[in-house]
Amino acid sequence: MSAQPLLSRLTRRGRLMAKRSCDRRGHAFTLGRFLFRTPTAWEYAAAVAGGSDPAAQRWLGWLPGSVVAEPMRAEAMRVVPGTGPEWPAPDPHSVDVVAIDLAAGRCAGLVSVHAGEDGGPETGGYLAPGYRGRGFGRELFAAGLVLAHGHLGLTRVRAGAEVGNVASGRSLTAAGLRQVPGPPRYTLPDGRVCQAWWFQHDVPWPDRCDGPQASWLG
């Protein structure tokens, strides 16, 4: 074994990029070409920037203060995965993991399990511009199911998509969710009310890992 790979594993970045199991500090697992991991502060900033463009905000509808504007958006998306301090203030009602493209060394998106409007568990996520339209939505939402069922011990998880967001609907179905009845409308963070499609996935025997748990989900 060469000294360089060994040295890289001894650095903090090397340890983060080599991490494949969960511990009290966060979650980590691989799926397809991506490493899904609890983000550092810089990785989280890169993921937020990756969802801040107008095309993504058409469906996400974040509050204006959460949207990263150019040129800061492009700068944040150049973050090297594995760098940055620990994320100091994660959302207390969401378990988020960033999708890291291992081959390209880029933050490609984010997926979460969070409390929905009714308090029940929902999954959702988004991809950075360069990863859309390439079939990676299936892997992103499949990672949400892995997080929900294999790490957080949830037997059921739902996902919503705005009526007309065909790409998200197809990706959710490809990931294994089935379309189910649900509230006809939901409200985006910016207050916009949308017509909704709903999807659901169930497993009989979920599992919990050693990572942070969603104790706020009833």
FIKOLZA-1660 file (N, C-alpha, C; in steps of 0.1 Angstrom, whole numbers, plus 5000, padded with zeros to 4 digits):
% residues 218
   i   px   py   pz ch aa at
   1 5009 4988 5000  A  M  N
   1 5000 5000 5000  A  M CA
   1 5009 5012 5000  A  M  C
   2 5006 5022 4991  A  S  N
   2 5014 5034 4990  A  S CA
   2 5011 5043 5002  A  S  C
   3 5021 5052 5005  A  A  N
   3 5019 5061 5017  A  A CA
   3 5009 5071 5014  A  A  C
   4 5006 5075 5001  A  Q  N
   4 4997 5086 4999  A  Q CA
   4 4982 5082 5003  A  Q  C
   5 4977 5071 4998  A  P  N
   5 4963 5067 5003  A  P CA
   5 4962 5066 5018  A  P  C
   6 4973 5061 5024  A  L  N
   6 4973 5060 5039  A  L CA
   6 4972 5074 5045  A  L  C
   7 4980 5083 5040  A  L  N
   7 4981 5097 5045  A  L CA
   7 4967 5103 5043  A  L  C
   8 4961 5101 5031  A  S  N
   8 4948 5108 5029  A  S CA
   8 4937 5103 5039  A  S  C
   9 4938 5090 5043  A  R  N
   9 4928 5086 5052  A  R CA
   9 4931 5091 5067  A  R  C
  10 4943 5096 5069  A  L  N
  10 4946 5101 5082  A  L CA
  10 4942 5116 5083  A  L  C
  11 4939 5123 5072  A  T  N
  11 4934 5136 5073  A  T CA
  11 4919 5136 5076  A  T  C
  12 4914 5148 5081  A  R  N
  12 4900 5148 5084  A  R CA
  12 4892 5146 5071  A  R  C
  13 4896 5153 5060  A  R  N
  13 4889 5151 5048  A  R CA
  13 4889 5137 5043  A  R  C
  14 4901 5130 5044  A  G  N
  14 4902 5116 5041  A  G CA
  14 4892 5107 5049  A  G  C
  15 4891 5110 5062  A  R  N
  15 4882 5102 5070  A  R CA
  15 4868 5104 5066  A  R  C
  16 4864 5117 5063  A  L  N
  16 4850 5120 5060  A  L CA
  16 4847 5113 5046  A  L  C
  17 4856 5114 5037  A  M  N
  17 4853 5108 5024  A  M CA
  17 4853 5093 5024  A  M  C
  18 4860 5087 5034  A  A  N
  18 4860 5072 5035  A  A CA
  18 4849 5067 5043  A  A  C
  19 4842 5076 5050  A  K  N
  19 4832 5071 5060  A  K CA
  19 4820 5064 5052  A  K  C
  20 4816 5053 5057  A  R  N
  20 4806 5045 5051  A  R CA
  20 4796 5040 5061  A  R  C
  21 4797 5043 5074  A  S  N
  21 4788 5038 5084  A  S CA
  21 4785 5050 5093  A  S  C
  22 4774 5048 5100  A  C  N
  22 4768 5059 5109  A  C CA
  22 4774 5059 5123  A  C  C
  23 4775 5070 5129  A  D  N
  23 4779 5071 5143  A  D CA
  23 4771 5083 5149  A  D  C
  24 4774 5086 5161  A  R  N
  24 4766 5096 5168  A  R CA
  24 4766 5110 5161  A  R  C
  25 4777 5112 5153  A  R  N
  25 4778 5125 5147  A  R CA
  25 4770 5126 5134  A  R  C
  26 4767 5115 5128  A  G  N
  26 4760 5116 5115  A  G CA
  26 4758 5103 5108  A  G  C
  27 4751 5104 5097  A  H  N
  27 4748 5092 5088  A  H CA
  27 4757 5092 5076  A  H  C
  28 4759 5079 5071  A  A  N
  28 4768 5078 5059  A  A CA
  28 4764 5064 5053  A  A  C
  29 4762 5065 5040  A  F  N
  29 4760 5052 5032  A  F CA
  29 4761 5056 5017  A  F  C
  30 4764 5046 5009  A  T  N
  30 4766 5047 4995  A  T CA
  30 4754 5041 4988  A  T  C
  31 4751 5047 4976  A  L  N
  31 4740 5042 4967  A  L CA
  31 4744 5047 4953  A  L  C
  32 4745 5038 4944  A  G  N
  32 4749 5041 4931  A  G CA
  32 4763 5048 4931  A  G  C
  33 4764 5060 4924  A  R  N
  33 4776 5067 4923  A  R CA
  33 4778 5077 4934  A  R  C
  34 4769 5077 4944  A  F  N
  34 4769 5088 4954  A  F CA
  34 4772 5082 4968  A  F  C
  35 4779 5091 4975  A  L  N
  35 4780 5089 4990  A  L CA
  35 4770 5099 4996  A  L  C
  36 4761 5093 5004  A  F  N
  36 4751 5101 5011  A  F CA
  36 4756 5103 5026  A  F  C
  37 4758 5115 5030  A  R  N
  37 4764 5117 5043  A  R CA
  37 4759 5130 5050  A  R  C
  38 4758 5130 5063  A  T  N
  38 4755 5142 5070  A  T CA
  38 4765 5153 5066  A  T  C
  39 4761 5164 5062  A  P  N
  39 4770 5174 5056  A  P CA
  39 4778 5181 5066  A  P  C
  40 4790 5186 5062  A  T  N
  40 4797 5196 5069  A  T CA
  40 4790 5209 5066  A  T  C
  41 4794 5220 5073  A  A  N
  41 4787 5233 5071  A  A CA
  41 4789 5238 5056  A  A  C
  42 4801 5235 5051  A  W  N
  42 4804 5240 5037  A  W CA
  42 4797 5231 5027  A  W  C
  43 4796 5218 5029  A  E  N
  43 4788 5209 5021  A  E CA
  43 4773 5213 5021  A  E  C
  44 4768 5216 5032  A  Y  N
  44 4754 5221 5033  A  Y CA
  44 4752 5233 5025  A  Y  C
  45 4761 5243 5026  A  A  N
  45 4760 5255 5018  A  A CA
  45 4761 5252 5004  A  A  C
  46 4769 5243 4999  A  A  N
  46 4770 5239 4985  A  A CA
  46 4756 5233 4981  A  A  C
  47 4751 5224 4989  A  A  N
  47 4738 5218 4986  A  A CA
  47 4727 5228 4985  A  A  C
  48 4726 5238 4994  A  V  N
  48 4716 5248 4993  A  V CA
  48 4718 5257 4980  A  V  C
  49 4730 5260 4977  A  A  N
  49 4733 5267 4965  A  A CA
  49 4728 5259 4953  A  A  C
  50 4730 5246 4953  A  G  N
  50 4726 5238 4942  A  G CA
  50 4711 5237 4940  A  G  C
  51 4703 5242 4950  A  G  N
  51 4688 5242 4948  A  G CA
  51 4683 5256 4947  A  G  C
  52 4692 5266 4946  A  S  N
  52 4688 5280 4946  A  S CA
  52 4685 5286 4933  A  S  C
  53 4688 5279 4922  A  D  N
  53 4685 5285 4909  A  D CA
  53 4670 5286 4906  A  D  C
  54 4666 5295 4897  A  P  N
  54 4652 5296 4894  A  P CA
  54 4644 5284 4890  A  P  C
  55 4651 5275 4882  A  A  N
  55 4644 5263 4878  A  A CA
  55 4641 5254 4890  A  A  C
  56 4650 5253 4900  A  A  N
  56 4647 5245 4912  A  A CA
  56 4636 5252 4921  A  A  C
  57 4638 5265 4922  A  Q  N
  57 4628 5273 4930  A  Q CA
  57 4614 5273 4925  A  Q  C
  58 4613 5270 4912  A  R  N
  58 4599 5269 4906  A  R CA
  58 4591 5258 4914  A  R  C
  59 4598 5248 4919  A  W  N
  59 4591 5237 4926  A  W CA
  59 4594 5237 4941  A  W  C
  60 4605 5243 4946  A  L  N
  60 4609 5242 4960  A  L CA
  60 4602 5254 4968  A  L  C
  61 4602 5266 4962  A  G  N
  61 4595 5277 4968  A  G CA
  61 4600 5280 4982  A  G  C
  62 4614 5282 4983  A  W  N
  62 4620 5285 4996  A  W CA
  62 4617 5300 5000  A  W  C
  63 4618 5304 5012  A  L  N
  63 4618 5317 5016  A  L CA
  63 4629 5325 5010  A  L  C
  64 4627 5338 5006  A  P  N
  64 4638 5345 4999  A  P CA
  64 4651 5345 5007  A  P  C
  65 4651 5346 5020  A  G  N
  65 4663 5346 5027  A  G CA
  65 4671 5333 5027  A  G  C
  66 4665 5322 5022  A  S  N
  66 4672 5309 5021  A  S CA
  66 4678 5307 5008  A  S  C
  67 4674 5315 4998  A  V  N
  67 4679 5313 4984  A  V CA
  67 4692 5320 4982  A  V  C
  68 4702 5313 4977  A  V  N
  68 4715 5318 4975  A  V CA
  68 4716 5325 4961  A  V  C
  69 4720 5337 4961  A  A  N
  69 4720 5345 4948  A  A CA
  69 4734 5344 4942  A  A  C
  70 4735 5346 4929  A  E  N
  70 4748 5347 4922  A  E CA
  70 4754 5360 4926  A  E  C
  71 4768 5361 4927  A  P  N
  71 4778 5351 4924  A  P CA
  71 4781 5341 4935  A  P  C
  72 4774 5343 4947  A  M  N
  72 4777 5334 4958  A  M CA
  72 4773 5320 4955  A  M  C
  73 4763 5318 4947  A  R  N
  73 4758 5305 4943  A  R CA
  73 4769 5296 4937  A  R  C
  74 4775 5302 4926  A  A  N
  74 4786 5295 4919  A  A CA
  74 4798 5292 4928  A  A  C
  75 4801 5302 4937  A  E  N
  75 4812 5300 4946  A  E CA
  75 4810 5289 4956  A  E  C
  76 4798 5288 4961  A  A  N
  76 4794 5278 4971  A  A CA
  76 4795 5264 4965  A  A  C
  77 4791 5263 4952  A  M  N
  77 4790 5250 4946  A  M CA
  77 4804 5245 4942  A  M  C
  78 4814 5253 4943  A  R  N
  78 4828 5248 4941  A  R CA
  78 4834 5242 4953  A  R  C
  79 4827 5241 4964  A  V  N
  79 4832 5235 4976  A  V CA
  79 4837 5221 4974  A  V  C
  80 4848 5218 4979  A  V  N
  80 4854 5204 4978  A  V CA
  80 4848 5195 4989  A  V  C
  81 4841 5185 4986  A  P  N
  81 4835 5176 4996  A  P CA
  81 4845 5171 5006  A  P  C
  82 4841 5170 5018  A  G  N
  82 4850 5166 5029  A  G CA
  82 4856 5178 5036  A  G  C
  83 4854 5190 5032  A  T  N
  83 4860 5202 5038  A  T CA
  83 4850 5210 5046  A  T  C
  84 4854 5218 5055  A  G  N
  84 4846 5227 5063  A  G CA
  84 4843 5221 5076  A  G  C
  85 4839 5230 5086  A  P  N
  85 4836 5226 5099  A  P CA
  85 4823 5218 5100  A  P  C
  86 4821 5212 5112  A  E  N
  86 4808 5205 5114  A  E CA
  86 4797 5215 5112  A  E  C
  87 4785 5210 5107  A  W  N
  87 4774 5218 5106  A  W CA
  87 4768 5222 5119  A  W  C
  88 4769 5235 5123  A  P  N
  88 4766 5238 5137  A  P CA
  88 4751 5238 5141  A  P  C
  89 4742 5240 5131  A  A  N
  89 4728 5243 5134  A  A CA
  89 4719 5235 5125  A  A  C
  90 4719 5222 5125  A  P  N
  90 4710 5214 5116  A  P CA
  90 4695 5217 5120  A  P  C
  91 4686 5215 5110  A  D  N
  91 4672 5217 5112  A  D CA
  91 4667 5207 5123  A  D  C
  92 4661 5212 5134  A  P  N
  92 4657 5203 5144  A  P CA
  92 4645 5194 5140  A  P  C
  93 4639 5196 5129  A  H  N
  93 4628 5187 5124  A  H CA
  93 4631 5181 5111  A  H  C
  94 4644 5179 5108  A  S  N
  94 4647 5172 5095  A  S CA
  94 4661 5165 5097  A  S  C
  95 4662 5153 5091  A  V  N
  95 4675 5146 5090  A  V CA
  95 4679 5148 5075  A  V  C
  96 4690 5155 5073  A  D  N
  96 4695 5158 5059  A  D CA
  96 4708 5151 5056  A  D  C
  97 4709 5146 5044  A  V  N
  97 4722 5140 5040  A  V CA
  97 4725 5146 5026  A  V  C
  98 4737 5150 5024  A  V  N
  98 4741 5155 5011  A  V CA
  98 4745 5144 5002  A  V  C
  99 4743 5145 4989  A  A  N
  99 4747 5136 4979  A  A CA
  99 4760 5140 4973  A  A  C
 100 4771 5132 4975  A  I  N
 100 4784 5135 4970  A  I CA
 100 4787 5126 4959  A  I  C
 101 4790 5132 4947  A  D  N
 101 4795 5125 4935  A  D CA
 101 4809 5121 4938  A  D  C
 102 4812 5108 4941  A  L  N
 102 4825 5104 4944  A  L CA
 102 4835 5105 4932  A  L  C
 103 4830 5102 4920  A  A  N
 103 4839 5103 4908  A  A CA
 103 4843 5117 4905  A  A  C
 104 4833 5126 4906  A  A  N
 104 4836 5140 4902  A  A CA
 104 4841 5149 4914  A  A  C
 105 4839 5144 4926  A  G  N
 105 4843 5152 4938  A  G CA
 105 4835 5165 4939  A  G  C
 106 4821 5163 4938  A  R  N
 106 4812 5175 4938  A  R CA
 106 4800 5171 4947  A  R  C
 107 4795 5182 4953  A  C  N
 107 4782 5180 4960  A  C CA
 107 4771 5181 4950  A  C  C
 108 4763 5170 4949  A  A  N
 108 4754 5169 4938  A  A CA
 108 4739 5171 4942  A  A  C
 109 4736 5172 4955  A  G  N
 109 4722 5174 4959  A  G CA
 109 4721 5171 4973  A  G  C
 110 4708 5170 4977  A  L  N
 110 4705 5168 4992  A  L CA
 110 4692 5161 4992  A  L  C
 111 4690 5152 5002  A  V  N
 111 4678 5145 5004  A  V CA
 111 4676 5144 5019  A  V  C
 112 4663 5145 5023  A  S  N
 112 4660 5146 5038  A  S CA
 112 4648 5137 5041  A  S  C
 113 4647 5134 5054  A  V  N
 113 4635 5129 5060  A  V CA
 113 4631 5139 5070  A  V  C
 114 4619 5144 5069  A  H  N
 114 4614 5155 5077  A  H CA
 114 4600 5154 5081  A  H  C
 115 4595 5162 5090  A  A  N
 115 4581 5162 5095  A  A CA
 115 4573 5169 5085  A  A  C
 116 4562 5163 5080  A  G  N
 116 4553 5169 5070  A  G CA
 116 4543 5178 5077  A  G  C
 117 4534 5183 5069  A  E  N
 117 4524 5193 5075  A  E CA
 117 4516 5186 5086  A  E  C
 118 4514 5173 5084  A  D  N
 118 4506 5165 5094  A  D CA
 118 4514 5159 5105  A  D  C
 119 4527 5162 5105  A  G  N
 119 4536 5157 5116  A  G CA
 119 4542 5144 5112  A  G  C
 120 4537 5137 5102  A  G  N
 120 4542 5124 5098  A  G CA
 120 4555 5125 5090  A  G  C
 121 4562 5114 5088  A  P  N
 121 4575 5115 5081  A  P CA
 121 4573 5116 5066  A  P  C
 122 4580 5125 5060  A  E  N
 122 4581 5127 5046  A  E CA
 122 4596 5127 5041  A  E  C
 123 4598 5124 5029  A  T  N
 123 4611 5125 5023  A  T CA
 123 4610 5134 5011  A  T  C
 124 4621 5141 5008  A  G  N
 124 4622 5150 4997  A  G CA
 124 4636 5154 4994  A  G  C
 125 4639 5159 4983  A  G  N
 125 4652 5163 4980  A  G CA
 125 4653 5170 4966  A  G  C
 126 4665 5173 4962  A  Y  N
 126 4667 5180 4949  A  Y CA
 126 4682 5178 4945  A  Y  C
 127 4684 5180 4932  A  L  N
 127 4697 5178 4926  A  L CA
 127 4702 5192 4921  A  L  C
 128 4716 5193 4921  A  A  N
 128 4722 5205 4916  A  A CA
 128 4720 5205 4901  A  A  C
 129 4721 5216 4894  A  P  N
 129 4718 5218 4880  A  P CA
 129 4725 5207 4871  A  P  C
 130 4737 5204 4873  A  G  N
 130 4744 5195 4864  A  G CA
 130 4740 5180 4865  A  G  C
 131 4731 5177 4875  A  Y  N
 131 4727 5163 4877  A  Y CA
 131 4713 5161 4874  A  Y  C
 132 4706 5171 4869  A  R  N
 132 4692 5169 4866  A  R CA
 132 4690 5164 4852  A  R  C
 133 4679 5156 4850  A  G  N
 133 4676 5151 4836  A  G CA
 133 4685 5140 4832  A  G  C
 134 4692 5133 4842  A  R  N
 134 4701 5122 4839  A  R CA
 134 4698 5109 4846  A  R  C
 135 4686 5109 4852  A  G  N
 135 4681 5097 4859  A  G CA
 135 4686 5096 4873  A  G  C
 136 4692 5106 4878  A  F  N
 136 4697 5105 4892  A  F CA
 136 4687 5108 4902  A  F  C
 137 4675 5113 4898  A  G  N
 137 4664 5115 4908  A  G CA
 137 4660 5102 4914  A  G  C
 138 4660 5091 4907  A  R  N
 138 4657 5078 4912  A  R CA
 138 4666 5074 4924  A  R  C
 139 4679 5076 4922  A  E  N
 139 4689 5073 4933  A  E CA
 139 4687 5083 4945  A  E  C
 140 4684 5095 4942  A  L  N
 140 4682 5105 4953  A  L CA
 140 4670 5101 4962  A  L  C
 141 4659 5098 4955  A  F  N
 141 4647 5094 4963  A  F CA
 141 4649 5080 4969  A  F  C
 142 4656 5071 4963  A  A  N
 142 4659 5058 4969  A  A CA
 142 4667 5060 4981  A  A  C
 143 4676 5069 4981  A  A  N
 143 4684 5072 4993  A  A CA
 143 4675 5077 5004  A  A  C
 144 4665 5085 5001  A  G  N
 144 4655 5089 5011  A  G CA
 144 4648 5078 5018  A  G  C
 145 4645 5067 5010  A  L  N
 145 4639 5055 5015  A  L CA
 145 4649 5048 5024  A  L  C
 146 4661 5047 5020  A  V  N
 146 4672 5040 5028  A  V CA
 146 4673 5047 5041  A  V  C
 147 4673 5060 5041  A  L  N
 147 4675 5068 5053  A  L CA
 147 4663 5066 5062  A  L  C
 148 4651 5066 5057  A  A  N
 148 4639 5065 5065  A  A CA
 148 4637 5051 5071  A  A  C
 149 4639 5040 5062  A  H  N
 149 4636 5027 5066  A  H CA
 149 4648 5020 5073  A  H  C
 150 4660 5023 5068  A  G  N
 150 4672 5015 5072  A  G CA
 150 4680 5022 5083  A  G  C
 151 4677 5035 5085  A  H  N
 151 4685 5043 5095  A  H CA
 151 4676 5049 5106  A  H  C
 152 4664 5053 5103  A  L  N
 152 4655 5060 5112  A  L CA
 152 4644 5052 5118  A  L  C
 153 4643 5039 5114  A  G  N
 153 4633 5030 5119  A  G CA
 153 4619 5033 5116  A  G  C
 154 4616 5039 5104  A  L  N
 154 4603 5043 5100  A  L CA
 154 4597 5032 5091  A  L  C
 155 4585 5028 5094  A  T  N
 155 4578 5018 5086  A  T CA
 155 4572 5024 5074  A  T  C
 156 4568 5037 5075  A  R  N
 156 4561 5044 5064  A  R CA
 156 4567 5057 5061  A  R  C
 157 4569 5061 5049  A  V  N
 157 4573 5075 5046  A  V CA
 157 4566 5079 5033  A  V  C
 158 4562 5092 5033  A  R  N
 158 4555 5098 5022  A  R CA
 158 4563 5108 5015  A  R  C
 159 4559 5112 5003  A  A  N
 159 4566 5123 4995  A  A CA
 159 4555 5130 4987  A  A  C
 160 4557 5143 4986  A  G  N
 160 4547 5151 4978  A  G CA
 160 4555 5157 4966  A  G  C
 161 4547 5159 4956  A  A  N
 161 4552 5166 4944  A  A CA
 161 4541 5175 4938  A  A  C
 162 4545 5186 4933  A  E  N
 162 4535 5195 4928  A  E CA
 162 4529 5189 4915  A  E  C
 163 4516 5189 4913  A  V  N
 163 4510 5185 4901  A  V CA
 163 4516 5192 4889  A  V  C
 164 4521 5185 4880  A  G  N
 164 4528 5191 4868  A  G CA
 164 4543 5188 4869  A  G  C
 165 4548 5185 4881  A  N  N
 165 4563 5182 4882  A  N CA
 165 4565 5167 4878  A  N  C
 166 4564 5165 4865  A  V  N
 166 4565 5151 4860  A  V CA
 166 4578 5145 4863  A  V  C
 167 4589 5152 4863  A  A  N
 167 4602 5146 4865  A  A CA
 167 4603 5140 4879  A  A  C
 168 4598 5148 4889  A  S  N
 168 4598 5143 4903  A  S CA
 168 4589 5131 4904  A  S  C
 169 4577 5132 4898  A  G  N
 169 4568 5120 4899  A  G CA
 169 4574 5108 4894  A  G  C
 170 4580 5109 4882  A  R  N
 170 4587 5097 4876  A  R CA
 170 4598 5092 4885  A  R  C
 171 4606 5101 4891  A  S  N
 171 4617 5097 4899  A  S CA
 171 4612 5090 4912  A  S  C
 172 4602 5095 4918  A  L  N
 172 4596 5089 4930  A  L CA
 172 4591 5075 4927  A  L  C
 173 4584 5073 4916  A  T  N
 173 4579 5060 4912  A  T CA
 173 4590 5051 4909  A  T  C
 174 4601 5056 4902  A  A  N
 174 4612 5047 4898  A  A CA
 174 4620 5043 4911  A  A  C
 175 4619 5051 4921  A  A  N
 175 4626 5047 4934  A  A CA
 175 4618 5037 4942  A  A  C
 176 4606 5035 4938  A  G  N
 176 4598 5024 4945  A  G CA
 176 4586 5029 4952  A  G  C
 177 4583 5042 4952  A  L  N
 177 4571 5047 4959  A  L CA
 177 4559 5046 4950  A  L  C
 178 4548 5044 4956  A  R  N
 178 4535 5043 4948  A  R CA
 178 4526 5055 4951  A  R  C
 179 4519 5059 4941  A  Q  N
 179 4510 5071 4942  A  Q CA
 179 4498 5067 4951  A  Q  C
 180 4495 5076 4960  A  V  N
 180 4484 5073 4970  A  V CA
 180 4476 5086 4971  A  V  C
 181 4463 5085 4976  A  P  N
 181 4455 5097 4979  A  P CA
 181 4462 5105 4990  A  P  C
 182 4459 5118 4990  A  G  N
 182 4464 5127 5000  A  G CA
 182 4458 5140 4999  A  G  C
 183 4462 5150 5007  A  P  N
 183 4456 5163 5007  A  P CA
 183 4458 5169 4993  A  P  C
 184 4447 5175 4987  A  P  N
 184 4448 5180 4974  A  P CA
 184 4458 5192 4972  A  P  C
 185 4461 5198 4983  A  R  N
 185 4470 5210 4982  A  R CA
 185 4480 5210 4993  A  R  C
 186 4492 5216 4991  A  Y  N
 186 4501 5218 5002  A  Y CA
 186 4507 5232 5000  A  Y  C
 187 4513 5237 5011  A  T  N
 187 4519 5251 5011  A  T CA
 187 4534 5250 5011  A  T  C
 188 4540 5257 5001  A  L  N
 188 4555 5258 5001  A  L CA
 188 4559 5268 5011  A  L  C
 189 4572 5267 5015  A  P  N
 189 4577 5277 5025  A  P CA
 189 4575 5291 5022  A  P  C
 190 4574 5295 5010  A  D  N
 190 4572 5309 5006  A  D CA
 190 4557 5313 5006  A  D  C
 191 4549 5304 5010  A  G  N
 191 4535 5306 5011  A  G CA
 191 4526 5303 4999  A  G  C
 192 4533 5299 4988  A  R  N
 192 4525 5295 4976  A  R CA
 192 4518 5282 4978  A  R  C
 193 4505 5281 4975  A  V  N
 193 4497 5269 4977  A  V CA
 193 4497 5262 4963  A  V  C
 194 4500 5249 4963  A  C  N
 194 4501 5241 4951  A  C CA
 194 4492 5229 4952  A  C  C
 195 4487 5225 4940  A  Q  N
 195 4481 5212 4939  A  Q CA
 195 4491 5201 4941  A  Q  C
 196 4488 5190 4947  A  A  N
 196 4498 5180 4951  A  A CA
 196 4494 5166 4946  A  A  C
 197 4505 5159 4942  A  W  N
 197 4505 5144 4941  A  W CA
 197 4512 5139 4953  A  W  C
 198 4507 5127 4958  A  W  N
 198 4513 5121 4970  A  W CA
 198 4518 5107 4966  A  W  C
 199 4529 5103 4973  A  F  N
 199 4535 5090 4971  A  F CA
 199 4538 5084 4984  A  F  C
 200 4540 5071 4985  A  Q  N
 200 4542 5064 4998  A  Q CA
 200 4550 5052 4996  A  Q  C
 201 4558 5048 5006  A  H  N
 201 4565 5036 5007  A  H CA
 201 4565 5030 5021  A  H  C
 202 4562 5017 5021  A  D  N
 202 4561 5010 5034  A  D CA
 202 4570 4998 5034  A  D  C
 203 4576 4995 5046  A  V  N
 203 4583 4982 5048  A  V CA
 203 4578 4976 5062  A  V  C
 204 4578 4963 5063  A  P  N
 204 4573 4957 5075  A  P CA
 204 4583 4957 5087  A  P  C
 205 4596 4957 5083  A  W  N
 205 4607 4956 5094  A  W CA
 205 4617 4966 5092  A  W  C
 206 4615 4978 5096  A  P  N
 206 4626 4989 5095  A  P CA
 206 4637 4986 5105  A  P  C
 207 4648 4994 5103  A  D  N
 207 4659 4993 5112  A  D CA
 207 4664 5007 5116  A  D  C
 208 4671 5007 5127  A  R  N
 208 4677 5020 5132  A  R CA
 208 4693 5018 5132  A  R  C
 209 4700 5029 5129  A  C  N
 209 4714 5028 5129  A  C CA
 209 4719 5036 5141  A  C  C
 210 4733 5038 5142  A  D  N
 210 4739 5045 5153  A  D CA
 210 4739 5060 5151  A  D  C
 211 4733 5065 5140  A  G  N
 211 4733 5079 5138  A  G CA
 211 4722 5086 5145  A  G  C
 212 4722 5100 5144  A  P  N
 212 4711 5108 5150  A  P CA
 212 4697 5103 5146  A  P  C
 213 4688 5102 5155  A  Q  N
 213 4675 5097 5152  A  Q CA
 213 4665 5108 5152  A  Q  C
 214 4654 5106 5145  A  A  N
 214 4643 5116 5144  A  A CA
 214 4633 5114 5155  A  A  C
 215 4637 5117 5167  A  S  N
 215 4629 5115 5179  A  S CA
 215 4616 5125 5178  A  S  C
 216 4617 5135 5170  A  W  N
 216 4606 5145 5169  A  W CA
 216 4594 5139 5160  A  W  C
 217 4596 5128 5153  A  L  N
 217 4585 5122 5145  A  L CA
 217 4577 5114 5154  A  L  C
 218 4563 5117 5154  A  G  N
 218 4554 5109 5163  A  G CA
 218 4550 5096 5156  A  G  C
% end
